[in-house]
Amino acid sequence: MAKKRSAAQKAADKRRTGRPPKADEEKRSEPVMVYLTKTEREELEAKAEAKGVTLATLIMSRWRDREE
């Protein structure tokens, strides 16, 4: 079981700064879950590595390159 955070840790959390989360209207993309078999993933990763791109870029390239 996780140890409870102390009052000092909670106070430090409140002082932390950083960029606030974007509003939904400002977001340009949305995560999508894709399930692959181990073999499919290995094949796609090898193709992506050969092309010098990420796996996500390789998967999306078919739709991004398509002209409508």
Buried (B, 14 or more C-beta within 10 A) or exposed (E): EEEEEEEEEEEEEEEEEEEEEEEEEEEEEEEEEEEEEEEEEEEBBEEBEEEEBEBEEBBEEEEEEEEE
